[in-house]
């Protein structure tokens, strides 16, 4: 099964002399986001708390920022480049990954993951129907920042510059989502789902270090709301150049500032025409009934 992915190629930030104590050098080190192996001066470990628990109204992560480590100053414009086009530093391009059937699930696994040249970020969504049978499981392994949200809530938090690390979540029979990283015990995330509810797993990943790029996803006993052999197209009428990962548009509500829609190219058009025709018929029937009702009065 092919899953549309949105990639952002990222320009490596300039290295600075770690022993330069000038204000300019300190600012450059604090603001550096991409490329660390060649520059040094970074904290090699998983860092939690780099992003907020909830996505913003564009369904993108929100940076917490801070200065606890040298590579933690991800906030404002520094973080905007991760999942937005920013002239001169990041550029979007569409792609895809293929989930292959293995046993009771789907797997994507690449030990040297280089979907675009150089450093990059990526995001994609997996819409699914909740079974709440205690068997649903999602697992991801990656080096560098990786954030997984169910709906708009963070459940797997693996930020920072680090080696290949595995995070996972499961959905129990009550619809509660439990998650953990590496060998730690799974803990309740505060996310509750209901049986037969439509949900979306959103994955955000950054390859900020040229040392290596590992990325894999393993899904077990989850019913994905996709149709094999069709193309899902997401569009934003207010921004014709916008590209959205699969699934994002399924849960963005209608509002005055942004209207998102998803169309199934193969089946969606015919279904849409039927829906429009049905709507016209219903509206006509209501008007006819009202006219007759007013005459009787």
C-alpha positions as CSV (number, residue, x, y, z in Angstrom):
1,X,0.0,0.0,0.0
2,X,1.4,3.4,-1.0
3,X,1.2,6.3,1.4
4,X,1.7,9.8,0.2
5,X,4.4,11.7,2.1
6,X,5.4,15.3,2.2
7,X,9.2,15.9,2.3
8,X,11.0,19.1,3.0
9,X,14.6,19.3,1.9
10,X,16.6,21.3,4.5
11,X,19.7,23.4,4.0
12,X,22.5,22.6,6.4
13,X,23.2,25.5,8.9
14,X,26.7,27.0,9.0
15,X,29.2,25.5,11.5
16,X,30.7,27.8,14.1
17,X,33.8,27.6,16.3
18,X,32.6,26.0,19.5
19,X,35.3,27.9,21.4
20,X,34.2,31.3,20.1
21,X,32.5,33.1,22.9
22,X,31.3,36.0,20.9
23,X,27.6,36.9,20.9
24,X,27.3,36.2,17.2
25,X,28.9,32.7,17.5
26,X,26.7,31.8,20.5
27,X,23.5,32.9,18.6
28,X,24.5,30.9,15.6
29,X,25.1,27.8,17.7
30,X,21.8,28.2,19.5
31,X,19.9,28.7,16.3
32,X,21.5,25.8,14.4
33,X,18.9,23.2,13.4
34,X,20.3,21.0,10.6
35,X,23.7,19.3,10.5
36,X,25.6,18.3,13.7
37,X,28.1,15.5,12.9
38,X,30.3,17.8,10.9
39,X,30.0,20.6,13.4
40,X,30.0,19.0,16.8
41,X,28.6,20.5,20.0
42,X,25.3,18.6,20.2
43,X,23.6,16.5,22.8
44,X,23.3,12.9,21.5
45,X,20.1,11.6,23.3
46,X,16.4,11.5,23.0
47,X,14.9,14.7,24.2
48,X,11.2,14.8,25.2
49,X,9.2,18.0,25.5
50,X,10.4,19.8,22.3
51,X,6.9,20.1,21.0
52,X,3.5,20.7,22.6
53,X,1.0,18.0,23.4
54,X,-1.4,19.2,20.8
55,X,-1.0,20.1,17.1
56,X,-1.9,23.6,16.0
57,X,-4.9,24.6,13.8
58,X,-2.9,23.6,10.7
59,X,-2.3,20.2,12.2
60,X,1.4,20.8,12.6
61,X,3.6,20.4,15.7
62,X,4.2,23.5,17.9
63,X,7.7,24.0,19.3
64,X,8.1,24.5,23.0
65,X,11.6,26.0,22.6
66,X,14.0,26.6,25.4
67,X,17.8,26.4,26.0
68,X,18.3,23.2,28.1
69,X,20.6,21.8,25.5
70,X,22.5,23.4,22.6
71,X,20.2,21.9,20.0
72,X,16.9,22.7,21.9
73,X,16.3,26.2,20.6
74,X,13.6,25.1,18.2
75,X,10.9,27.8,18.2
76,X,9.4,30.5,16.0
77,X,11.0,30.8,12.6
78,X,13.6,28.2,13.5
79,X,10.9,25.5,13.8
80,X,8.6,26.8,11.0
81,X,11.1,25.6,8.4
82,X,10.7,22.0,9.5
83,X,7.2,21.6,8.0
84,X,6.7,24.7,5.9
85,X,8.3,26.2,2.8
86,X,10.8,28.9,4.0
87,X,12.7,30.5,1.2
88,X,16.4,29.7,1.2
89,X,16.3,27.0,3.8
90,X,13.5,24.5,3.2
91,X,11.5,23.3,0.1
92,X,8.6,20.9,-0.1
93,X,8.3,18.0,-2.4
94,X,5.8,15.1,-2.6
95,X,6.7,11.5,-2.4
96,X,5.5,8.2,-1.0
97,X,6.4,5.2,1.0
98,X,5.1,1.7,0.5
99,X,3.8,-0.4,3.3
100,X,4.1,-4.1,2.6
101,X,2.0,-6.8,4.1
102,X,3.9,-8.9,6.7
103,X,2.0,-11.4,8.9
104,X,-0.9,-9.6,10.6
105,X,0.3,-6.1,9.7
106,X,2.1,-3.7,7.4
107,X,5.8,-2.8,7.4
108,X,8.0,-0.1,5.9
109,X,11.7,-0.5,6.7
110,X,14.8,1.2,5.3
111,X,18.2,1.1,7.1
112,X,19.7,3.9,4.9
113,X,16.7,6.1,4.3
114,X,17.5,8.9,1.8
115,X,14.2,9.9,0.1
116,X,15.7,13.3,-0.9
117,X,19.2,14.5,-1.2
118,X,20.8,15.7,2.0
119,X,19.0,16.6,5.2
120,X,15.2,16.6,5.3
121,X,12.0,16.5,7.3
122,X,8.9,14.5,6.5
123,X,5.2,14.1,7.5
124,X,2.4,11.8,6.6
125,X,-0.9,10.6,7.9
126,X,-2.6,7.2,8.3
127,X,-6.3,7.3,8.6
128,X,-7.8,4.3,10.4
129,X,-10.9,2.9,11.9
130,X,-10.7,2.2,15.7
131,X,-11.3,-1.5,16.6
132,X,-10.6,-1.1,20.3
133,X,-10.0,-4.8,20.6
134,X,-6.7,-4.6,22.5
135,X,-4.7,-5.8,19.5
136,X,-4.0,-2.6,17.6
137,X,-0.3,-1.6,17.6
138,X,1.8,1.0,15.9
139,X,5.6,1.0,16.1
140,X,8.2,3.4,14.6
141,X,12.0,3.3,14.6
142,X,14.0,6.4,13.6
143,X,17.1,8.4,14.3
144,X,16.7,12.1,15.2
145,X,13.4,13.9,16.0
146,X,10.3,11.8,15.6
147,X,6.8,12.8,16.9
148,X,3.7,10.6,16.5
149,X,0.3,12.0,17.1
150,X,-3.1,10.2,17.3
151,X,-5.6,12.8,16.1
152,X,-4.0,16.0,17.3
153,X,-2.5,14.6,20.5
154,X,1.2,13.6,21.0
155,X,1.6,9.9,21.9
156,X,5.3,9.1,20.9
157,X,7.9,11.7,21.8
158,X,11.4,11.1,20.5
159,X,12.8,14.5,19.9
160,X,16.5,15.5,19.6
161,X,19.6,14.3,17.8
162,X,19.9,10.6,18.5
163,X,20.6,7.1,17.1
164,X,17.9,4.7,16.0
165,X,15.2,4.6,18.7
166,X,11.9,2.7,18.8
167,X,8.6,4.0,20.0
168,X,5.3,2.3,20.1
169,X,1.7,2.7,21.0
170,X,-1.2,0.3,21.5
171,X,-4.9,0.8,21.9
172,X,-6.6,-1.3,24.6
173,X,-10.1,-2.7,24.7
174,X,-11.3,0.6,26.3
175,X,-9.9,2.6,23.4
176,X,-7.2,4.1,25.7
177,X,-3.9,4.7,24.0
178,X,-0.7,3.6,25.8
179,X,2.8,4.4,24.5
180,X,6.4,4.0,25.4
181,X,10.0,4.4,24.0
182,X,12.5,1.6,23.8
183,X,12.2,-0.7,26.9
184,X,10.2,1.6,29.1
185,X,6.8,0.4,30.2
186,X,3.8,1.6,28.1
187,X,2.1,4.5,29.9
188,X,-1.3,6.0,29.4
189,X,-1.1,9.0,27.0
190,X,-4.4,10.7,28.0
191,X,-5.8,9.8,24.5
192,X,-9.2,8.0,24.4
193,X,-10.8,6.6,21.3
194,X,-14.1,4.9,20.7
195,X,-14.8,1.7,18.8
196,X,-15.7,2.4,15.1
197,X,-14.3,6.0,15.4
198,X,-12.3,7.3,12.5
199,X,-8.8,8.4,13.6
200,X,-5.6,9.5,12.1
201,X,-2.0,8.6,13.0
202,X,0.2,11.6,12.1
203,X,4.0,11.1,11.8
204,X,6.5,14.0,11.8
205,X,10.2,13.2,11.4
206,X,13.4,15.2,11.0
207,X,16.7,13.9,9.7
208,X,18.9,16.7,11.2
209,X,22.2,14.9,11.1
210,X,24.1,13.5,8.1
211,X,25.7,10.7,10.2
212,X,22.9,8.2,9.4
213,X,19.2,8.0,8.4
214,X,17.1,5.1,9.7
215,X,13.3,4.9,9.4
216,X,10.8,2.1,9.7
217,X,7.1,1.7,10.6
218,X,5.3,-1.4,11.7
219,X,1.6,-1.6,12.0
220,X,-0.3,-4.6,13.4
221,X,-4.1,-5.3,13.5
222,X,-5.1,-1.8,12.4
223,X,-7.8,-1.1,9.8
224,X,-6.5,1.7,7.6
225,X,-9.1,3.8,5.8
226,X,-7.5,3.8,2.4
227,X,-8.5,2.1,-0.8
228,X,-5.8,0.2,-2.7
229,X,-5.2,1.4,-6.2
230,X,-6.7,4.9,-5.9
231,X,-5.1,8.3,-5.4
232,X,-6.1,10.4,-2.5
233,X,-5.9,14.1,-3.2
234,X,-5.9,16.8,-0.5
235,X,-6.4,20.4,-1.5
236,X,-6.8,23.8,0.2
237,X,-8.8,26.3,-2.0
238,X,-7.1,29.2,-0.2
239,X,-3.6,27.9,-1.1
240,X,-3.4,26.2,-4.5
241,X,0.3,25.3,-3.9
242,X,-0.4,23.5,-0.7
243,X,0.4,19.7,-0.5
244,X,-1.0,17.7,2.3
245,X,-0.1,14.2,3.5
246,X,-2.7,11.5,3.3
247,X,-5.2,11.7,6.1
248,X,-4.7,15.3,7.2
249,X,-7.7,16.5,5.2
250,X,-10.0,13.8,6.7
251,X,-10.2,15.5,10.1
252,X,-9.8,19.3,9.3
253,X,-13.2,20.8,10.0
254,X,-14.9,23.4,7.9
255,X,-14.2,27.0,9.0
256,X,-14.0,30.4,7.5
257,X,-10.2,30.5,7.4
258,X,-9.5,27.2,5.9
259,X,-11.5,24.6,4.0
260,X,-9.9,21.2,3.3
261,X,-11.4,18.4,1.3
262,X,-10.3,14.9,0.3
263,X,-11.4,13.3,-3.0
264,X,-10.9,9.7,-4.1
265,X,-10.0,10.2,-7.7
266,X,-11.4,6.8,-8.8
267,X,-14.6,6.7,-6.8
268,X,-14.9,10.1,-5.2
269,X,-16.2,11.9,-8.2
270,X,-19.2,9.6,-8.8
271,X,-20.0,9.5,-5.1
272,X,-19.8,13.3,-5.0
273,X,-22.2,13.7,-7.9
274,X,-24.7,11.3,-6.2
275,X,-24.4,13.2,-3.0
276,X,-25.0,16.6,-4.7
277,X,-28.0,15.2,-6.6
278,X,-29.4,13.8,-3.4
279,X,-28.9,17.1,-1.7
280,X,-30.7,19.0,-4.5
281,X,-33.7,16.5,-4.3
282,X,-33.9,16.9,-0.5
283,X,-33.9,20.7,-0.7
284,X,-36.5,20.7,-3.4
285,X,-38.7,18.4,-1.4
286,X,-38.4,20.5,1.7
287,X,-39.4,23.7,-0.2
288,X,-42.3,21.9,-1.8
289,X,-43.5,20.7,1.6
290,X,-43.2,24.2,3.1
291,X,-45.2,25.7,0.3
292,X,-48.0,23.1,0.7
293,X,-47.9,23.6,4.5
294,X,-48.3,27.4,4.2
295,X,-51.2,27.0,1.8
296,X,-53.1,24.8,4.2
297,X,-52.6,27.5,6.9
